[in-house]
Amino acid sequence: MNNVEITDAVLVRNYMNGNEAALSTLINRHQHRIYSFIFSKVFDRDVAEDIFQDTFIKVIKTLKKGKYNEEGKFLPWVMRIAHNLVIDHFRKNKRMPKFDNSGDFNIFSVLSDSDLNAETQIIKDQIENDVKELIKELPEDQLEVLTMRIYKDMSFKEISERTGVSINTALGRMRYALINLRKIIEKHNLVLTN
Amino acid sequence: MRKLYTKKQSKKDELKNLEPSKETIQFLLNYSKNLRIVDFQGIKFESILN
């Protein structure tokens, strides 16, 4: 009885040396884990199938080009490729959102108005004015850093040069400014959301 | 009310028996067989043989 299973590393080497059957063994060995991993992220069989296929196309190309080095393990490497392709899929879908065509076509499922309406604009202005008033309660050094960072959009390097303190001190002041601002908001029982 | 005689699979069960289709596997194996990488002056070219 032959209990010795050929390791992934050996199969990869055999495949790189031209043994096509080694790829079949590798796919059969790991297809369930890789496919399940992809499906658990996308929850769509067709999409999972596409990503699985693209994953192995990348694997095949890399191995055939001799670019694979057996530093890590084969399966984690393939899983990493699959993971990156899943991320690419979600990024692409974000740019081109699909509309739900299960029922009647609704044009507003593909079109949206991201501009604020009059009411939300008034609320936004009100919140911004409230925040401007609130930050006046902060200690002078924290107020200075927060104003430069948020309202003047300066980097912490620029802030440290302007105020004559180290970057770490500027970062610390910003941190305390935000903590204190939260405390002030809680003290006044304010709700600053749109 | 209409009775449902099928048991809905839980997410866990659904993940248990997941595998890509045979066509996908066959496509990959054929793709691998047909793919040739040609190295020319350090540049690697891919070609698919039919």
gemmi code that builds the backbone of each chain (N, CA, C; Angstrom):
import gemmi

chains = {
    "A": [
        ("MET", (0.848, -1.196, 0.000), (0.000, 0.000, 0.000), (0.883, 1.245, 0.000)),
        ("ASN", (0.520, 2.179, -0.846), (1.357, 3.359, -0.936), (0.715, 4.532, -0.195)),
        ("ASN", (1.204, 4.766, 1.044), (0.639, 5.834, 1.860), (1.356, 7.161, 1.682)),
        ("VAL", (2.453, 7.136, 0.964), (3.259, 8.341, 0.844), (2.643, 9.278, -0.199)),
        ("GLU", (2.251, 10.436, 0.284), (1.652, 11.411, -0.619), (2.738, 12.353, -1.115)),
        ("ILE", (2.719, 12.588, -2.407), (3.732, 13.486, -2.959), (3.432, 14.896, -2.462)),
        ("THR", (4.437, 15.573, -1.975), (4.217, 16.907, -1.409), (3.943, 17.918, -2.525)),
        ("ASP", (3.345, 19.050, -2.115), (3.067, 20.115, -3.077), (4.349, 20.599, -3.746)),
        ("ALA", (5.391, 20.719, -2.938), (6.663, 21.240, -3.469), (7.171, 20.364, -4.612)),
        ("VAL", (7.063, 19.035, -4.419), (7.523, 18.098, -5.464), (6.642, 18.220, -6.704)),
        ("LEU", (5.318, 18.310, -6.456), (4.393, 18.422, -7.597), (4.654, 19.713, -8.384)),
        ("VAL", (4.898, 20.793, -7.658), (5.177, 22.073, -8.324), (6.441, 21.950, -9.171)),
        ("ARG", (7.458, 21.315, -8.597), (8.719, 21.159, -9.330), (8.506, 20.299, -10.583)),
        ("ASN", (7.741, 19.212, -10.395), (7.451, 18.333, -11.549), (6.704, 19.100, -12.642)),
        ("TYR", (5.733, 19.901, -12.204), (4.952, 20.680, -13.178), (5.841, 21.676, -13.921)),
        ("MET", (6.718, 22.323, -13.171), (7.620, 23.293, -13.799), (8.584, 22.599, -14.769)),
        ("ASN", (8.802, 21.299, -14.519), (9.669, 20.534, -15.426), (8.898, 19.897, -16.581)),
        ("GLY", (7.609, 20.244, -16.677), (6.848, 19.799, -17.844), (5.839, 18.695, -17.600)),
        ("ASN", (5.677, 18.261, -16.349), (4.713, 17.204, -16.070), (3.326, 17.813, -15.842)),
        ("GLU", (2.485, 17.767, -16.867), (1.162, 18.398, -16.801), (0.247, 17.712, -15.775)),
        ("ALA", (0.451, 16.411, -15.565), (-0.406, 15.671, -14.621), (-0.255, 16.201, -13.198)),
        ("ALA", (0.916, 16.788, -12.910), (1.155, 17.315, -11.561), (0.184, 18.451, -11.245)),
        ("LEU", (-0.153, 19.241, -12.268), (-1.100, 20.352, -12.064), (-2.475, 19.802, -11.704)),
        ("SER", (-2.861, 18.765, -12.404), (-4.157, 18.145, -12.134), (-4.234, 17.680, -10.675)),
        ("THR", (-3.166, 17.069, -10.197), (-3.133, 16.610, -8.796), (-3.235, 17.793, -7.837)),
        ("LEU", (-2.485, 18.860, -8.156), (-2.508, 20.035, -7.281), (-3.909, 20.654, -7.221)),
        ("ILE", (-4.543, 20.765, -8.396), (-5.888, 21.357, -8.431), (-6.860, 20.470, -7.656)),
        ("ASN", (-6.814, 19.160, -7.913), (-7.718, 18.240, -7.210), (-7.525, 18.296, -5.705)),
        ("ARG", (-6.286, 18.434, -5.296), (-5.977, 18.433, -3.867), (-6.525, 19.672, -3.168)),
        ("HIS", (-6.449, 20.812, -3.844), (-6.765, 22.070, -3.152), (-8.023, 22.783, -3.644)),
        ("GLN", (-8.688, 22.222, -4.653), (-9.819, 22.954, -5.250), (-10.917, 23.289, -4.231)),
        ("HIS", (-11.191, 22.352, -3.332), (-12.282, 22.580, -2.386), (-11.990, 23.768, -1.473)),
        ("ARG", (-10.777, 23.785, -0.922), (-10.435, 24.874, 0.013), (-10.407, 26.229, -0.682)),
        ("ILE", (-9.838, 26.251, -1.876), (-9.708, 27.527, -2.584), (-11.078, 28.026, -3.036)),
        ("TYR", (-11.856, 27.104, -3.598), (-13.181, 27.500, -4.093), (-14.080, 27.941, -2.927)),
        ("SER", (-14.046, 27.202, -1.813), (-14.864, 27.556, -0.642), (-14.466, 28.920, -0.106)),
        ("PHE", (-13.151, 29.154, -0.082), (-12.654, 30.446, 0.407), (-13.226, 31.583, -0.448)),
        ("ILE", (-13.153, 31.403, -1.781), (-13.649, 32.451, -2.683), (-15.162, 32.611, -2.511)),
        ("PHE", (-15.866, 31.475, -2.460), (-17.331, 31.544, -2.341), (-17.751, 32.206, -1.030)),
        ("SER", (-16.986, 31.944, 0.036), (-17.339, 32.526, 1.339), (-17.221, 34.044, 1.327)),
        ("LYS", (-16.503, 34.572, 0.339), (-16.371, 36.036, 0.239), (-17.398, 36.627, -0.726)),
        ("VAL", (-17.651, 35.947, -1.841), (-18.501, 36.570, -2.875), (-19.955, 36.059, -2.861)),
        ("PHE", (-20.177, 34.882, -2.283), (-21.520, 34.273, -2.209), (-22.250, 34.249, -3.546)),
        ("ASP", (-21.524, 33.938, -4.582), (-22.127, 33.805, -5.913), (-21.315, 32.749, -6.656)),
        ("ARG", (-22.006, 31.680, -7.053), (-21.286, 30.556, -7.659), (-20.572, 30.937, -8.953)),
        ("ASP", (-21.245, 31.740, -9.790), (-20.635, 32.118, -11.076), (-19.395, 32.978, -10.872)),
        ("VAL", (-19.528, 33.942, -9.947), (-18.377, 34.824, -9.675), (-17.238, 34.004, -9.069)),
        ("ALA", (-17.593, 33.104, -8.139), (-16.568, 32.259, -7.496), (-15.844, 31.417, -8.544)),
        ("GLU", (-16.631, 30.920, -9.496), (-16.065, 30.099, -10.574), (-15.053, 30.922, -11.396)),
        ("ASP", (-15.452, 32.149, -11.728), (-14.571, 33.037, -12.511), (-13.283, 33.343, -11.757)),
        ("ILE", (-13.437, 33.663, -10.471), (-12.246, 34.030, -9.687), (-11.338, 32.811, -9.508)),
        ("PHE", (-11.945, 31.636, -9.318), (-11.163, 30.394, -9.196), (-10.343, 30.181, -10.469)),
        ("GLN", (-11.018, 30.383, -11.607), (-10.345, 30.190, -12.894), (-9.190, 31.191, -13.062)),
        ("ASP", (-9.463, 32.461, -12.760), (-8.423, 33.491, -12.881), (-7.250, 33.220, -11.943)),
        ("THR", (-7.577, 32.695, -10.761), (-6.519, 32.384, -9.793), (-5.552, 31.363, -10.390)),
        ("PHE", (-6.111, 30.288, -10.950), (-5.239, 29.241, -11.484), (-4.562, 29.656, -12.789)),
        ("ILE", (-5.180, 30.563, -13.530), (-4.491, 31.068, -14.729), (-3.216, 31.802, -14.289)),
        ("LYS", (-3.343, 32.588, -13.201), (-2.157, 33.290, -12.670), (-1.118, 32.290, -12.178)),
        ("VAL", (-1.603, 31.256, -11.485), (-0.697, 30.229, -10.950), (0.058, 29.569, -12.106)),
        ("ILE", (-0.690, 29.171, -13.139), (-0.090, 28.483, -14.290), (0.967, 29.368, -14.953)),
        ("LYS", (0.590, 30.641, -15.190), (1.535, 31.557, -15.864), (2.807, 31.742, -15.033)),
        ("THR", (2.626, 31.954, -13.722), (3.792, 32.169, -12.861), (4.697, 30.947, -12.851)),
        ("LEU", (4.081, 29.767, -12.745), (4.897, 28.545, -12.695), (5.599, 28.304, -14.029)),
        ("LYS", (4.861, 28.523, -15.129), (5.471, 28.268, -16.444), (6.596, 29.251, -16.746)),
        ("LYS", (6.467, 30.468, -16.193), (7.527, 31.450, -16.428), (8.719, 31.224, -15.499)),
        ("GLY", (8.553, 30.264, -14.575), (9.636, 29.946, -13.640), (9.843, 31.018, -12.588)),
        ("LYS", (8.776, 31.811, -12.341), (8.916, 32.906, -11.378), (8.594, 32.486, -9.944)),
        ("TYR", (8.070, 31.275, -9.792), (7.687, 30.830, -8.449), (8.900, 30.323, -7.710)),
        ("ASN", (9.057, 30.803, -6.496), (10.124, 30.214, -5.685), (9.526, 29.626, -4.422)),
        ("GLU", (9.979, 28.459, -4.101), (9.382, 27.683, -3.018), (9.815, 28.234, -1.657)),
        ("GLU", (9.565, 29.528, -1.457), (9.906, 30.115, -0.157), (8.801, 29.811, 0.845)),
        ("GLY", (7.585, 30.083, 0.388), (6.453, 29.793, 1.262), (5.845, 28.482, 0.837)),
        ("LYS", (4.626, 28.252, 1.248), (3.951, 27.031, 0.854), (3.071, 27.315, -0.361)),
        ("PHE", (2.773, 26.281, -1.108), (1.990, 26.453, -2.328), (0.576, 26.952, -2.026)),
        ("LEU", (-0.120, 26.283, -1.105), (-1.518, 26.644, -0.841), (-1.675, 28.092, -0.340)),
        ("PRO", (-0.894, 28.517, 0.672), (-1.030, 29.925, 1.091), (-0.766, 30.910, -0.041)),
        ("TRP", (0.146, 30.541, -0.919), (0.451, 31.421, -2.065), (-0.772, 31.534, -2.986)),
        ("VAL", (-1.391, 30.392, -3.290), (-2.577, 30.401, -4.155), (-3.732, 31.153, -3.461)),
        ("MET", (-3.859, 30.924, -2.146), (-4.927, 31.606, -1.396), (-4.724, 33.122, -1.446)),
        ("ARG", (-3.480, 33.550, -1.408), (-3.174, 34.982, -1.459), (-3.586, 35.557, -2.821)),
        ("ILE", (-3.306, 34.810, -3.889), (-3.708, 35.248, -5.229), (-5.234, 35.355, -5.283)),
        ("ALA", (-5.921, 34.323, -4.766), (-7.391, 34.324, -4.766), (-7.923, 35.511, -3.971)),
        ("HIS", (-7.316, 35.749, -2.829), (-7.731, 36.862, -1.964), (-7.598, 38.194, -2.709)),
        ("ASN", (-6.476, 38.380, -3.397), (-6.270, 39.632, -4.144), (-7.288, 39.775, -5.268)),
        ("LEU", (-7.614, 38.665, -5.909), (-8.598, 38.729, -7.003), (-10.007, 39.021, -6.466)),
        ("VAL", (-10.301, 38.516, -5.274), (-11.597, 38.828, -4.650), (-11.670, 40.337, -4.381)),
        ("ILE", (-10.580, 40.885, -3.881), (-10.545, 42.334, -3.606), (-10.733, 43.110, -4.913)),
        ("ASP", (-10.028, 42.673, -5.969), (-10.176, 43.323, -7.286), (-11.625, 43.290, -7.739)),
        ("HIS", (-12.277, 42.144, -7.515), (-13.675, 41.988, -7.927), (-14.559, 43.008, -7.227)),
        ("PHE", (-14.369, 43.172, -5.910), (-15.202, 44.124, -5.178), (-14.890, 45.559, -5.578)),
        ("ARG", (-13.621, 45.839, -5.860), (-13.249, 47.194, -6.301), (-13.927, 47.522, -7.624)),
        ("LYS", (-13.885, 46.554, -8.546), (-14.473, 46.743, -9.872), (-15.980, 46.972, -9.747)),
        ("ASN", (-16.618, 46.196, -8.868), (-18.063, 46.323, -8.685), (-18.455, 47.639, -8.059)),
        ("LYS", (-17.533, 48.193, -7.273), (-17.810, 49.481, -6.633), (-17.845, 50.573, -7.696)),
        ("ARG", (-16.921, 50.422, -8.674), (-16.883, 51.416, -9.755), (-18.066, 51.240, -10.689)),
        ("MET", (-18.450, 49.986, -10.928), (-19.561, 49.716, -11.831), (-20.621, 48.911, -11.092)),
        ("PRO", (-21.411, 49.558, -10.225), (-22.371, 48.793, -9.438), (-23.421, 48.134, -10.299)),
        ("LYS", (-23.719, 46.881, -9.963), (-24.740, 46.163, -10.721), (-26.103, 46.551, -10.169)),
        ("PHE", (-27.109, 46.592, -11.018), (-28.434, 46.867, -10.477), (-29.199, 45.560, -10.334)),
        ("ASP", (-30.087, 45.571, -9.384), (-30.860, 44.368, -9.098), (-31.979, 44.246, -10.129)),
        ("ASN", (-31.897, 43.248, -10.987), (-32.918, 43.129, -12.022), (-33.887, 41.989, -11.740)),
        ("SER", (-34.070, 41.734, -10.433), (-34.958, 40.633, -10.082), (-36.424, 40.997, -10.328)),
        ("GLY", (-36.752, 42.272, -10.205), (-38.129, 42.693, -10.430), (-38.191, 43.647, -11.591)),
        ("ASP", (-39.055, 44.630, -11.504), (-39.139, 45.629, -12.571), (-37.897, 46.494, -12.555)),
        ("PHE", (-37.536, 46.950, -13.712), (-36.347, 47.798, -13.795), (-36.622, 49.164, -13.161)),
        ("ASN", (-35.743, 49.558, -12.287), (-35.895, 50.849, -11.631), (-34.660, 51.683, -11.939)),
        ("ILE", (-34.878, 52.773, -12.658), (-33.745, 53.602, -13.088), (-32.952, 54.148, -11.891)),
        ("PHE", (-33.632, 54.333, -10.728), (-32.940, 54.896, -9.568), (-32.003, 53.896, -8.891)),
        ("SER", (-32.073, 52.622, -9.340), (-31.117, 51.662, -8.789), (-29.738, 51.843, -9.414)),
        ("VAL", (-29.672, 52.490, -10.572), (-28.363, 52.747, -11.193), (-27.982, 54.224, -11.123)),
        ("LEU", (-28.980, 55.082, -10.924), (-28.699, 56.509, -10.812), (-28.900, 56.937, -9.370)),
        ("SER", (-28.006, 57.762, -8.888), (-28.255, 58.298, -7.552), (-27.771, 59.731, -7.521)),
        ("ASP", (-28.398, 60.516, -6.683), (-28.029, 61.919, -6.560), (-27.219, 62.067, -5.278)),
        ("SER", (-25.912, 62.213, -5.443), (-25.063, 62.285, -4.251), (-25.036, 63.683, -3.647)),
        ("ASP", (-25.578, 64.679, -4.372), (-25.590, 66.051, -3.837), (-26.528, 66.140, -2.642)),
        ("LEU", (-26.176, 67.026, -1.737), (-27.029, 67.200, -0.570), (-28.260, 67.991, -0.972)),
        ("ASN", (-29.389, 67.658, -0.375), (-30.562, 68.488, -0.641), (-30.540, 69.686, 0.309)),
        ("ALA", (-31.515, 70.595, 0.170), (-31.487, 71.847, 0.933), (-31.463, 71.585, 2.434)),
        ("GLU", (-32.256, 70.605, 2.866), (-32.346, 70.328, 4.301), (-31.016, 69.813, 4.873)),
        ("THR", (-30.441, 68.794, 4.176), (-29.189, 68.239, 4.696), (-28.048, 69.259, 4.617)),
        ("GLN", (-28.114, 70.154, 3.623), (-27.095, 71.203, 3.511), (-27.175, 72.150, 4.718)),
        ("ILE", (-28.397, 72.518, 5.110), (-28.579, 73.401, 6.269), (-28.061, 72.715, 7.530)),
        ("ILE", (-28.394, 71.408, 7.677), (-27.945, 70.658, 8.865), (-26.417, 70.590, 8.893)),
        ("LYS", (-25.824, 70.329, 7.696), (-24.356, 70.234, 7.608), (-23.703, 71.562, 8.027)),
        ("ASP", (-24.248, 72.682, 7.511), (-23.712, 73.999, 7.871), (-23.819, 74.243, 9.372)),
        ("GLN", (-24.969, 73.849, 9.910), (-25.211, 74.045, 11.348), (-24.183, 73.263, 12.176)),
        ("ILE", (-23.951, 71.999, 11.762), (-22.987, 71.157, 12.490), (-21.585, 71.769, 12.415)),
        ("GLU", (-21.230, 72.232, 11.219), (-19.890, 72.814, 11.060), (-19.728, 74.060, 11.926)),
        ("ASN", (-20.786, 74.872, 12.012), (-20.730, 76.063, 12.874), (-20.611, 75.675, 14.342)),
        ("ASP", (-21.375, 74.634, 14.742), (-21.318, 74.167, 16.137), (-19.906, 73.692, 16.479)),
        ("VAL", (-19.300, 72.930, 15.547), (-17.951, 72.404, 15.802), (-16.955, 73.559, 15.937)),
        ("LYS", (-17.115, 74.581, 15.085), (-16.215, 75.748, 15.159), (-16.304, 76.426, 16.520)),
        ("GLU", (-17.514, 76.474, 17.072), (-17.704, 77.085, 18.391), (-17.082, 76.205, 19.480)),
        ("LEU", (-17.293, 74.885, 19.319), (-16.823, 73.943, 20.343), (-15.300, 73.921, 20.464)),
        ("ILE", (-14.625, 73.978, 19.332), (-13.150, 73.856, 19.408), (-12.516, 75.053, 20.117)),
        ("LYS", (-13.285, 76.137, 20.247), (-12.744, 77.309, 20.964), (-12.534, 77.006, 22.448)),
        ("GLU", (-13.180, 75.934, 22.923), (-13.023, 75.554, 24.338), (-11.733, 74.758, 24.575)),
        ("LEU", (-11.068, 74.351, 23.499), (-9.839, 73.545, 23.644), (-8.677, 74.417, 24.121)),
        ("PRO", (-7.706, 73.797, 24.824), (-6.489, 74.557, 25.190), (-5.808, 75.120, 23.937)),
        ("GLU", (-5.114, 76.214, 24.109), (-4.541, 76.952, 22.978), (-3.660, 76.080, 22.072)),
        ("ASP", (-2.742, 75.284, 22.696), (-1.809, 74.495, 21.881), (-2.536, 73.427, 21.042)),
        ("GLN", (-3.579, 72.822, 21.642), (-4.346, 71.803, 20.898), (-5.184, 72.444, 19.791)),
        ("LEU", (-5.764, 73.597, 20.119), (-6.581, 74.312, 19.132), (-5.741, 74.683, 17.902)),
        ("GLU", (-4.490, 75.105, 18.197), (-3.587, 75.530, 17.115), (-3.309, 74.363, 16.154)),
        ("VAL", (-2.965, 73.193, 16.729), (-2.644, 72.015, 15.900), (-3.878, 71.558, 15.119)),
        ("LEU", (-5.011, 71.503, 15.807), (-6.244, 71.029, 15.158), (-6.650, 71.961, 14.000)),
        ("THR", (-6.531, 73.249, 14.218), (-6.898, 74.208, 13.158), (-5.993, 74.049, 11.942)),
        ("MET", (-4.679, 73.913, 12.214), (-3.734, 73.765, 11.097), (-4.001, 72.485, 10.319)),
        ("ARG", (-4.290, 71.388, 11.067), (-4.473, 70.087, 10.416), (-5.801, 70.022, 9.649)),
        ("ILE", (-6.892, 70.382, 10.316), (-8.225, 70.193, 9.725), (-8.616, 71.332, 8.779)),
        ("TYR", (-8.413, 72.566, 9.220), (-8.919, 73.683, 8.412), (-7.888, 74.178, 7.387)),
        ("LYS", (-6.610, 74.087, 7.742), (-5.588, 74.548, 6.779), (-4.952, 73.385, 6.006)),
        ("ASP", (-5.339, 72.161, 6.375), (-4.891, 70.960, 5.657), (-3.367, 70.820, 5.605)),
        ("MET", (-2.721, 71.206, 6.719), (-1.254, 71.112, 6.751), (-0.835, 69.716, 7.230)),
        ("SER", (0.339, 69.275, 6.789), (0.828, 67.978, 7.262), (1.424, 68.171, 8.658)),
        ("PHE", (1.612, 67.040, 9.378), (2.175, 67.165, 10.727), (3.611, 67.674, 10.680)),
        ("LYS", (4.293, 67.416, 9.574), (5.668, 67.927, 9.428), (5.626, 69.457, 9.365)),
        ("GLU", (4.699, 69.974, 8.551), (4.566, 71.431, 8.426), (4.134, 72.052, 9.752)),
        ("ILE", (3.214, 71.364, 10.446), (2.739, 71.882, 11.735), (3.893, 71.953, 12.730)),
        ("SER", (4.726, 70.880, 12.740), (5.836, 70.868, 13.700), (6.838, 71.987, 13.383)),
        ("GLU", (7.044, 72.253, 12.081), (7.962, 73.342, 11.703), (7.380, 74.701, 12.090)),
        ("ARG", (6.094, 74.869, 11.870), (5.450, 76.161, 12.153), (5.380, 76.452, 13.653)),
        ("THR", (5.061, 75.391, 14.438), (4.867, 75.620, 15.872), (6.156, 75.432, 16.678)),
        ("GLY", (7.166, 74.863, 16.036), (8.443, 74.685, 16.728), (8.452, 73.525, 17.710)),
        ("VAL", (7.540, 72.556, 17.528), (7.566, 71.352, 18.373), (7.849, 70.139, 17.477)),
        ("SER", (8.151, 69.008, 18.120), (8.432, 67.809, 17.315), (7.146, 67.268, 16.692)),
        ("ILE", (7.313, 66.397, 15.667), (6.134, 65.813, 15.022), (5.320, 65.007, 16.036)),
        ("ASN", (6.039, 64.274, 16.918), (5.344, 63.461, 17.917), (4.492, 64.312, 18.846)),
        ("THR", (5.030, 65.471, 19.236), (4.267, 66.366, 20.120), (3.026, 66.875, 19.391)),
        ("ALA", (3.211, 67.228, 18.101), (2.072, 67.715, 17.312), (1.001, 66.622, 17.203)),
        ("LEU", (1.480, 65.375, 16.968), (0.528, 64.248, 16.887), (-0.212, 64.058, 18.209)),
        ("GLY", (0.541, 64.168, 19.301), (-0.050, 64.029, 20.633), (-1.084, 65.104, 20.895)),
        ("ARG", (-0.760, 66.333, 20.499), (-1.703, 67.439, 20.719), (-2.985, 67.234, 19.917)),
        ("MET", (-2.810, 66.703, 18.686), (-3.986, 66.438, 17.843), (-4.854, 65.363, 18.499)),
        ("ARG", (-4.182, 64.351, 19.036), (-4.908, 63.244, 19.671), (-5.711, 63.761, 20.869)),
        ("TYR", (-5.034, 64.558, 21.717), (-5.733, 65.084, 22.895), (-6.826, 66.061, 22.489)),
        ("ALA", (-6.590, 66.808, 21.401), (-7.615, 67.751, 20.924), (-8.901, 66.978, 20.588)),
        ("LEU", (-8.740, 65.830, 19.890), (-9.919, 65.041, 19.505), (-10.590, 64.411, 20.721)),
        ("ILE", (-9.751, 63.922, 21.662), (-10.321, 63.324, 22.889), (-11.114, 64.382, 23.653)),
        ("ASN", (-10.497, 65.568, 23.797), (-11.173, 66.630, 24.554), (-12.428, 67.116, 23.842)),
        ("LEU", (-12.354, 67.137, 22.513), (-13.520, 67.568, 21.737), (-14.700, 66.615, 21.980)),
        ("ARG", (-14.370, 65.306, 22.015), (-15.434, 64.326, 22.301), (-16.035, 64.560, 23.685)),
        ("LYS", (-15.144, 64.871, 24.656), (-15.614, 65.122, 26.027), (-16.532, 66.340, 26.060)),
        ("ILE", (-16.127, 67.394, 25.325), (-16.939, 68.625, 25.298), (-18.313, 68.329, 24.687)),
        ("ILE", (-18.309, 67.520, 23.603), (-19.581, 67.170, 22.944), (-20.478, 66.404, 23.912)),
        ("GLU", (-19.861, 65.456, 24.656), (-20.642, 64.676, 25.639), (-21.176, 65.575, 26.747)),
        ("LYS", (-20.311, 66.512, 27.204), (-20.697, 67.400, 28.307), (-21.913, 68.237, 27.933)),
        ("HIS", (-21.911, 68.695, 26.671), (-23.016, 69.553, 26.227), (-24.213, 68.738, 25.679)),
        ("ASN", (-24.052, 67.397, 25.739), (-25.131, 66.519, 25.241), (-25.523, 66.818, 23.790)),
        ("LEU", (-24.511, 66.980, 22.953), (-24.800, 67.366, 21.568), (-24.836, 66.140, 20.673)),
        ("VAL", (-25.661, 66.199, 19.665), (-25.680, 65.164, 18.634), (-25.257, 65.815, 17.335)),
        ("LEU", (-24.043, 65.506, 16.907), (-23.525, 66.162, 15.704), (-23.524, 65.188, 14.529)),
        ("THR", (-24.680, 64.726, 14.175), (-24.758, 63.854, 12.982), (-25.818, 64.372, 12.034)),
        ("ASN", (-25.576, 64.016, 10.775), (-26.513, 64.517, 9.749), (-27.688, 63.581, 9.628)),
    ],
    "B": [
        ("MET", (-51.765, 26.381, 3.344), (-50.475, 26.896, 2.899), (-49.646, 25.783, 2.242)),
        ("ARG", (-48.927, 26.145, 1.212), (-48.122, 25.163, 0.509), (-46.977, 24.669, 1.391)),
        ("LYS", (-46.764, 23.354, 1.380), (-45.697, 22.823, 2.224), (-44.386, 22.775, 1.459)),
        ("LEU", (-43.333, 23.033, 2.157), (-42.010, 22.922, 1.531), (-41.382, 21.614, 1.968)),
        ("TYR", (-41.046, 20.801, 1.008), (-40.482, 19.502, 1.357), (-38.955, 19.490, 1.229)),
        ("THR", (-38.418, 20.617, 0.874), (-36.958, 20.667, 0.777), (-36.413, 21.396, 1.994)),
        ("LYS", (-35.274, 20.913, 2.446), (-34.655, 21.538, 3.611), (-33.662, 22.580, 3.108)),
        ("LYS", (-33.801, 23.793, 3.649), (-32.884, 24.846, 3.219), (-31.503, 24.585, 3.825)),
        ("GLN", (-30.501, 24.670, 2.975), (-29.143, 24.420, 3.461), (-28.652, 25.603, 4.281)),
        ("SER", (-27.980, 25.289, 5.362), (-27.391, 26.377, 6.137), (-26.125, 26.837, 5.406)),
        ("LYS", (-25.640, 28.023, 5.793), (-24.427, 28.559, 5.158), (-23.253, 27.587, 5.321)),
        ("LYS", (-23.201, 26.945, 6.513), (-22.099, 26.028, 6.814), (-22.144, 24.813, 5.878)),
        ("ASP", (-23.381, 24.254, 5.729), (-23.533, 23.088, 4.845), (-23.213, 23.460, 3.405)),
        ("GLU", (-23.629, 24.670, 3.060), (-23.415, 25.144, 1.694), (-21.912, 25.200, 1.377)),
        ("LEU", (-21.137, 25.613, 2.388), (-19.694, 25.727, 2.184), (-19.008, 24.365, 2.149)),
        ("LYS", (-19.690, 23.339, 2.742), (-19.064, 22.017, 2.846), (-18.866, 21.358, 1.474)),
        ("ASN", (-19.922, 21.429, 0.643), (-19.805, 20.715, -0.634), (-19.647, 21.664, -1.812)),
        ("LEU", (-18.669, 22.502, -1.690), (-18.427, 23.457, -2.763), (-17.221, 23.050, -3.582)),
        ("GLU", (-17.441, 22.979, -4.854), (-16.321, 22.669, -5.730), (-16.540, 23.339, -7.066)),
        ("PRO", (-15.468, 23.706, -7.737), (-15.653, 24.304, -9.057), (-16.166, 23.258, -10.046)),
        ("SER", (-16.761, 23.716, -11.131), (-17.332, 22.773, -12.095), (-16.222, 22.007, -12.829)),
        ("LYS", (-16.602, 20.867, -13.354), (-15.637, 20.030, -14.092), (-15.119, 20.770, -15.320)),
        ("GLU", (-16.008, 21.587, -15.911), (-15.626, 22.343, -17.118), (-14.488, 23.328, -16.797)),
        ("THR", (-14.598, 23.954, -15.641), (-13.557, 24.918, -15.248), (-12.214, 24.214, -15.073)),
        ("ILE", (-12.259, 23.065, -14.404), (-11.013, 22.307, -14.182), (-10.429, 21.877, -15.536)),
        ("GLN", (-11.324, 21.386, -16.413), (-10.861, 20.924, -17.723), (-10.264, 22.085, -18.520)),
        ("PHE", (-10.934, 23.253, -18.411), (-10.424, 24.438, -19.112), (-9.006, 24.762, -18.630)),
        ("LEU", (-8.822, 24.722, -17.311), (-7.506, 25.067, -16.756), (-6.431, 24.080, -17.210)),
        ("LEU", (-6.791, 22.802, -17.223), (-5.805, 21.792, -17.644), (-5.456, 21.958, -19.123)),
        ("ASN", (-6.485, 22.258, -19.932), (-6.225, 22.479, -21.365), (-5.405, 23.753, -21.583)),
        ("TYR", (-5.756, 24.787, -20.802), (-5.033, 26.054, -20.908), (-3.550, 25.831, -20.598)),
        ("SER", (-3.320, 25.055, -19.540), (-1.946, 24.783, -19.137), (-1.184, 24.036, -20.231)),
        ("LYS", (-1.891, 23.062, -20.855), (-1.229, 22.279, -21.909), (-0.902, 23.141, -23.123)),
        ("ASN", (-1.791, 24.114, -23.399), (-1.627, 24.916, -24.613), (-0.730, 26.145, -24.437)),
        ("LEU", (-0.485, 26.490, -23.197), (0.314, 27.705, -22.957), (1.804, 27.425, -23.127)),
        ("ARG", (2.408, 28.236, -23.959), (3.862, 28.131, -24.137), (4.483, 29.470, -23.785)),
        ("ILE", (5.557, 29.410, -23.045), (6.271, 30.636, -22.701), (7.577, 30.632, -23.489)),
        ("VAL", (7.755, 31.681, -24.278), (8.973, 31.772, -25.084), (9.850, 32.880, -24.501)),
        ("ASP", (11.076, 32.521, -24.212), (11.999, 33.506, -23.654), (12.860, 34.049, -24.789)),
        ("PHE", (12.723, 35.341, -25.043), (13.537, 35.941, -26.105), (14.290, 37.139, -25.541)),
        ("GLN", (15.583, 37.005, -25.474), (16.466, 38.046, -24.950), (15.963, 38.596, -23.619)),
        ("GLY", (15.599, 37.694, -22.736), (15.184, 38.080, -21.379), (13.723, 38.472, -21.264)),
        ("ILE", (13.029, 38.600, -22.406), (11.607, 38.945, -22.352), (10.798, 37.669, -22.559)),
        ("LYS", (9.817, 37.468, -21.686), (9.025, 36.234, -21.788), (7.717, 36.504, -22.532)),
        ("PHE", (7.500, 35.754, -23.606), (6.278, 35.895, -24.400), (5.366, 34.697, -24.149)),
        ("GLU", (4.073, 34.989, -24.064), (3.104, 33.897, -23.877), (2.450, 33.599, -25.207)),
        ("SER", (2.267, 32.337, -25.496), (1.486, 32.012, -26.692), (0.598, 30.803, -26.401)),
        ("ILE", (-0.613, 30.868, -26.937), (-1.559, 29.771, -26.739), (-1.610, 28.967, -28.027)),
        ("LEU", (-1.304, 27.688, -27.939), (-1.348, 26.824, -29.124), (-2.709, 26.159, -29.205)),
        ("ASN", (-3.291, 26.171, -30.380), (-4.598, 25.523, -30.504), (-4.467, 24.168, -31.185)),
    ],
}
model = gemmi.Model(1)
for chain_id, residues in chains.items():
    chain = gemmi.Chain(chain_id)
    for i, (resn, *xyz) in enumerate(residues, 1):
        res = gemmi.Residue()
        res.name, res.seqid = resn, gemmi.SeqId(i, " ")
        for name, pos in zip(("N", "CA", "C"), xyz):
            atom = gemmi.Atom()
            atom.name, atom.element = name, gemmi.Element(name[0])
            atom.pos, atom.b_iso = gemmi.Position(*pos), 0.0
            res.add_atom(atom)
        chain.add_residue(res)
    model.add_chain(chain)
structure = gemmi.Structure()
structure.add_model(model)
structure.setup_entities()
